């Protein structure tokens, strides 16, 4: 028999979803059968799987050790302990080894980090070390999570920035926090603002729209206007699956004559891959340092920009209720990057 206690990180999840995470190799049919036969119980009672678990709830599995190992994907307690130690060490190494990351805001449910340019938000390949590993290592170091809890719920970043874009990244520390952040990102009630320097002079506020398609092989986004999109879809209806509508609001702050560039404050209404970079390039004003989207230095000293000058500097939360009421209308701001005042 195995017994588990629901933690704060796990509460708020449906019981059947929790079980699927705990026993990833088991089919849904098997899990519901075990519930009906009371081989799986919640708080020592028969459960249907539709219950929402809370911190402190107890889950009991009346399985043999062999059955549990089979459906959990873990070979043995000894093997599990060995893997646990290795994973724990890798997260802690990421926390201690990745420099320049800072905590902008933290409560019981969410964590907002300031990511420096050059750090991945999430792994691109198996051997990568990213902000996500740093965040898990941070929670382990604080004692807010254990390795055993990580096997059932893994905190994660909820919005991703390009590797060379700096600024605010939102992370869910538990199921409730992840769900809340995912919802306000999906319904666009969270407002996200960026700072950048674009080549050339932009004199007035612009509301840009269009349709974006990501070219995965080239890791580059293409933008077309509404009229072109309509003609394309009329001729090839399947094109609407490839292109996503985008909207970007651009507010000029100042023109730097010596660099022939405009400082911009940008509201990212939609959030697609490379949206700001591709949208600015499409109107002839690429982000400084962004060679992928056509920026070319006009002076010798400008050739030293190691990355695009783009910074996710502020988020504004919508009105919220319940345990997230403290975030209602709250603005969080990351410090300006060094290049902003150079």
C-alpha positions as CSV (number, residue, x, y, z in Angstrom):
1,X,0.0,0.0,0.0
2,X,1.2,3.5,-0.8
3,X,0.0,6.7,0.8
4,X,0.4,10.2,-0.5
5,X,-0.5,13.6,1.0
6,X,-1.6,16.4,-1.3
7,X,0.6,19.4,-1.0
8,X,-0.1,23.1,-1.7
9,X,1.6,22.8,-5.0
10,X,-0.8,20.1,-6.1
11,X,-4.1,21.3,-4.6
12,X,-6.8,22.6,-7.0
13,X,-6.4,19.8,-9.5
14,X,-9.1,17.2,-10.3
15,X,-8.4,13.9,-8.6
16,X,-8.3,11.9,-11.9
17,X,-5.7,14.4,-13.3
18,X,-3.6,14.0,-10.1
19,X,-3.7,10.2,-10.5
20,X,-2.7,10.4,-14.1
21,X,0.3,12.4,-13.1
22,X,1.1,10.0,-10.3
23,X,0.6,6.9,-12.5
24,X,1.5,8.1,-16.1
25,X,1.7,4.6,-17.5
26,X,-1.8,3.6,-16.4
27,X,-4.8,4.0,-18.7
28,X,-7.8,6.1,-17.7
29,X,-9.9,2.9,-17.8
30,X,-7.6,1.2,-15.3
31,X,-7.6,4.2,-13.0
32,X,-11.5,4.5,-13.0
33,X,-11.7,0.7,-12.4
34,X,-9.4,1.0,-9.3
35,X,-11.5,3.9,-8.0
36,X,-14.7,1.9,-8.4
37,X,-13.2,-1.1,-6.6
38,X,-11.7,1.2,-3.8
39,X,-8.2,0.2,-4.6
40,X,-7.6,3.9,-4.8
41,X,-9.2,6.1,-2.1
42,X,-9.3,9.7,-1.3
43,X,-9.4,10.6,2.5
44,X,-10.1,6.9,3.1
45,X,-13.3,7.0,1.1
46,X,-14.4,5.9,-2.3
47,X,-13.9,8.6,-4.9
48,X,-15.2,9.2,-8.5
49,X,-12.1,11.1,-9.8
50,X,-14.0,14.3,-10.3
51,X,-13.2,15.7,-6.9
52,X,-10.9,18.7,-6.6
53,X,-8.1,17.8,-4.2
54,X,-7.0,20.2,-1.4
55,X,-3.8,20.4,0.6
56,X,-3.7,17.8,3.3
57,X,-6.0,15.3,1.5
58,X,-4.7,11.7,1.7
59,X,-4.5,9.3,-1.3
60,X,-4.1,5.6,-0.7
61,X,-3.2,3.1,-3.4
62,X,-3.8,-0.5,-2.5
63,X,-1.3,-1.9,-5.0
64,X,1.6,-4.2,-4.8
65,X,5.1,-2.7,-5.1
66,X,5.4,-4.3,-8.5
67,X,2.1,-2.8,-9.8
68,X,3.0,0.7,-8.5
69,X,6.4,0.5,-10.1
70,X,4.9,-0.6,-13.4
71,X,2.3,2.2,-13.6
72,X,4.4,5.0,-12.1
73,X,7.3,4.3,-14.5
74,X,9.7,3.9,-11.6
75,X,11.7,0.7,-11.4
76,X,12.3,0.5,-7.7
77,X,12.8,2.5,-4.5
78,X,16.5,2.3,-4.9
79,X,16.4,3.4,-8.5
80,X,14.0,6.1,-7.6
81,X,16.3,7.4,-4.9
82,X,19.3,7.4,-7.2
83,X,17.4,9.4,-9.9
84,X,15.9,11.7,-7.3
85,X,19.3,12.7,-6.0
86,X,20.6,13.3,-9.5
87,X,17.6,15.5,-10.5
88,X,17.8,17.4,-7.2
89,X,21.5,18.1,-7.8
90,X,20.9,19.3,-11.4
91,X,18.2,21.8,-10.3
92,X,20.3,23.2,-7.5
93,X,23.3,23.5,-9.8
94,X,21.2,25.5,-12.2
95,X,20.1,27.8,-9.4
96,X,23.7,28.4,-8.3
97,X,25.2,28.5,-11.8
98,X,22.9,30.7,-13.8
99,X,23.7,34.3,-13.1
100,X,21.8,37.5,-13.5
101,X,18.3,36.2,-12.6
102,X,16.4,38.1,-10.0
103,X,13.0,37.7,-8.2
104,X,10.6,40.6,-9.0
105,X,7.6,39.3,-7.2
106,X,6.6,36.2,-5.2
107,X,3.6,34.9,-3.3
108,X,2.3,31.5,-2.4
109,X,1.1,30.8,-5.9
110,X,3.2,32.7,-8.5
111,X,6.8,33.8,-9.0
112,X,7.8,36.6,-11.4
113,X,11.5,36.6,-12.5
114,X,13.7,39.0,-14.4
115,X,15.5,37.0,-17.0
116,X,18.8,38.4,-18.5
117,X,19.5,38.2,-22.2
118,X,21.3,34.9,-23.2
119,X,19.3,32.6,-20.9
120,X,16.7,30.2,-22.3
121,X,13.2,30.4,-20.8
122,X,12.8,26.6,-21.2
123,X,15.0,23.9,-22.5
124,X,15.4,23.6,-26.3
125,X,17.5,20.5,-26.1
126,X,18.1,17.8,-23.4
127,X,21.4,19.2,-22.2
128,X,20.2,22.8,-21.9
129,X,20.0,24.7,-18.6
130,X,17.2,27.2,-18.6
131,X,15.3,29.7,-16.4
132,X,12.8,26.9,-15.6
133,X,15.5,24.7,-14.0
134,X,16.8,27.8,-12.1
135,X,13.3,28.4,-10.8
136,X,12.8,24.8,-9.6
137,X,16.2,24.9,-7.9
138,X,15.2,28.1,-6.2
139,X,12.1,26.5,-4.8
140,X,14.1,23.4,-3.7
141,X,16.7,25.6,-2.0
142,X,14.0,27.5,-0.1
143,X,12.4,24.2,1.0
144,X,9.1,25.0,-0.7
145,X,9.3,21.7,-2.6
146,X,10.8,18.3,-2.3
147,X,12.0,15.9,-5.1
148,X,9.1,13.6,-4.3
149,X,6.6,16.4,-4.9
150,X,8.3,17.2,-8.2
151,X,7.4,13.8,-9.5
152,X,3.7,14.7,-9.2
153,X,3.8,18.4,-10.1
154,X,6.5,20.4,-11.8
155,X,6.4,24.2,-11.6
156,X,6.9,25.8,-14.9
157,X,7.2,29.2,-16.7
158,X,3.9,30.3,-18.2
159,X,5.2,32.8,-20.8
160,X,8.4,32.4,-22.8
161,X,10.8,35.0,-24.0
162,X,13.3,34.5,-26.8
163,X,16.7,33.6,-25.5
164,X,18.2,37.0,-26.2
165,X,15.2,39.0,-25.0
166,X,15.4,40.1,-21.4
167,X,12.7,40.8,-18.8
168,X,9.7,39.5,-16.9
169,X,8.8,35.8,-17.0
170,X,5.8,34.6,-15.1
171,X,5.9,31.2,-13.3
172,X,3.3,29.1,-11.5
173,X,4.5,27.6,-8.3
174,X,1.5,25.3,-8.0
175,X,-1.5,24.1,-9.9
176,X,-3.7,27.1,-8.9
177,X,-1.0,29.6,-9.8
178,X,-0.3,28.0,-13.2
179,X,-4.0,27.8,-14.0
180,X,-4.5,31.5,-13.1
181,X,-1.6,32.7,-15.2
182,X,-2.5,30.5,-18.1
183,X,-6.0,31.9,-18.1
184,X,-5.1,35.6,-18.0
185,X,-2.4,35.0,-20.7
186,X,-4.9,33.2,-22.9
187,X,-7.8,35.7,-22.6
188,X,-5.2,38.6,-23.0
189,X,-6.4,40.4,-19.8
190,X,-2.8,40.5,-18.6
191,X,-1.2,43.5,-20.3
192,X,2.5,43.0,-21.3
193,X,4.7,46.0,-22.1
194,X,8.2,46.0,-23.8
195,X,11.0,48.5,-24.3
196,X,13.0,48.5,-27.4
197,X,15.0,50.7,-29.8
198,X,14.0,50.5,-33.5
199,X,16.0,51.7,-36.4
200,X,14.9,54.9,-38.0
201,X,12.4,57.6,-36.8
202,X,8.8,56.7,-35.7
203,X,6.9,59.8,-34.9
204,X,3.4,58.7,-33.9
205,X,1.7,55.9,-32.1
206,X,0.9,52.9,-34.4
207,X,-1.6,50.1,-34.0
208,X,-0.2,47.3,-36.2
209,X,-2.2,44.2,-37.1
210,X,-1.7,41.4,-39.6
211,X,-1.2,37.7,-39.7
212,X,1.9,35.8,-38.6
213,X,3.3,32.4,-39.7
214,X,6.2,30.8,-38.0
215,X,8.8,29.2,-40.3
216,X,10.1,26.4,-37.9
217,X,13.0,25.4,-40.1
218,X,14.4,28.9,-40.2
219,X,13.2,29.9,-36.7
220,X,11.7,33.0,-38.2
221,X,8.3,34.6,-38.5
222,X,6.6,36.0,-41.6
223,X,4.0,38.7,-41.4
224,X,1.4,39.5,-44.1
225,X,-1.3,42.2,-44.1
226,X,-5.0,41.6,-43.8
227,X,-5.8,42.1,-47.5
228,X,-3.0,39.7,-48.5
229,X,-4.2,37.2,-46.0
230,X,-7.8,37.3,-47.3
231,X,-6.7,36.7,-50.8
232,X,-4.4,33.9,-49.7
233,X,-7.2,32.1,-47.7
234,X,-9.6,32.6,-50.6
235,X,-7.2,30.8,-52.9
236,X,-5.9,28.3,-50.4
237,X,-8.3,27.8,-47.4
238,X,-5.8,25.7,-45.4
239,X,-3.7,28.8,-45.1
240,X,-5.8,30.0,-42.2
241,X,-4.3,27.2,-40.1
242,X,-0.8,28.5,-40.8
243,X,-1.4,32.1,-40.0
244,X,-2.4,33.6,-36.7
245,X,-3.8,37.1,-36.2
246,X,-1.6,39.5,-34.3
247,X,-1.8,43.0,-32.9
248,X,1.0,45.3,-31.6
249,X,0.7,48.8,-30.2
250,X,3.7,51.0,-30.6
251,X,4.3,54.2,-28.6
252,X,7.4,56.3,-29.5
253,X,9.2,57.7,-26.5
254,X,12.2,59.5,-27.9
255,X,14.3,59.7,-31.1
256,X,18.1,59.3,-30.8
257,X,19.6,61.2,-33.6
258,X,23.1,60.0,-33.0
259,X,22.0,56.4,-33.6
260,X,19.1,57.1,-35.9
261,X,16.8,55.0,-33.7
262,X,13.5,55.5,-31.8
263,X,13.0,54.3,-28.2
264,X,9.6,52.5,-28.1
265,X,7.2,51.3,-25.5
266,X,5.2,48.4,-26.9
267,X,1.9,46.8,-25.8
268,X,1.9,43.2,-27.0
269,X,-1.8,42.6,-27.5
270,X,-1.3,39.1,-28.9
271,X,1.7,37.1,-28.1
272,X,3.1,35.1,-31.0
273,X,6.6,33.9,-31.7
274,X,9.0,36.8,-32.7
275,X,5.9,39.1,-33.0
276,X,7.5,42.4,-32.0
277,X,10.7,41.8,-34.0
278,X,8.9,40.7,-37.1
279,X,6.2,43.4,-36.9
280,X,8.7,46.2,-36.6
281,X,10.9,44.8,-39.4
282,X,7.8,44.5,-41.6
283,X,7.3,48.3,-41.5
284,X,11.0,49.0,-42.1
285,X,12.1,49.6,-38.5
286,X,13.9,46.5,-37.3
287,X,15.0,46.2,-33.6
288,X,18.6,47.3,-33.1
289,X,20.9,44.3,-33.0
290,X,18.3,42.0,-34.7
291,X,20.2,40.7,-37.7
292,X,17.7,37.9,-38.2
293,X,15.1,40.5,-39.2
294,X,17.2,42.7,-41.3
295,X,19.0,45.1,-38.9
296,X,22.3,46.4,-40.2
297,X,24.7,48.7,-38.3
298,X,25.1,52.2,-39.7
299,X,28.2,52.8,-37.7
300,X,31.1,50.7,-36.8
301,X,30.6,50.8,-33.1
302,X,27.0,49.5,-33.5
303,X,28.3,46.2,-34.9
304,X,29.0,45.2,-31.3
305,X,25.4,44.6,-30.3
306,X,25.4,40.9,-29.3
307,X,21.6,40.5,-29.4
308,X,18.4,42.3,-30.2
309,X,17.6,45.2,-27.9
310,X,14.3,44.0,-26.6
311,X,13.1,44.0,-22.9
312,X,9.9,42.7,-21.4
313,X,9.7,45.4,-18.7
314,X,6.2,45.6,-17.3
315,X,3.1,43.5,-16.7
316,X,-0.3,44.8,-15.5
317,X,-2.7,42.3,-13.9
318,X,-6.5,42.4,-14.5
319,X,-9.1,42.5,-11.7
320,X,-9.0,39.3,-9.8
321,X,-11.0,37.7,-6.9
322,X,-10.4,35.2,-4.1
323,X,-6.8,34.3,-3.3
324,X,-5.6,36.3,-6.3
325,X,-7.4,39.5,-5.3
326,X,-4.0,41.0,-4.1
327,X,-2.9,41.0,-7.8
328,X,-5.8,43.1,-9.0
329,X,-4.5,46.0,-11.1
330,X,-1.0,45.3,-9.9
331,X,1.9,46.5,-12.0
332,X,5.2,44.7,-11.9
333,X,8.3,46.3,-13.5
334,X,11.7,44.9,-14.3
335,X,14.7,47.3,-14.0
336,X,15.7,48.9,-17.3
337,X,18.5,47.0,-19.1
338,X,21.9,48.6,-19.2
339,X,21.6,49.3,-23.0
340,X,18.5,51.5,-22.5
341,X,20.5,54.4,-21.2
342,X,23.6,54.0,-23.3
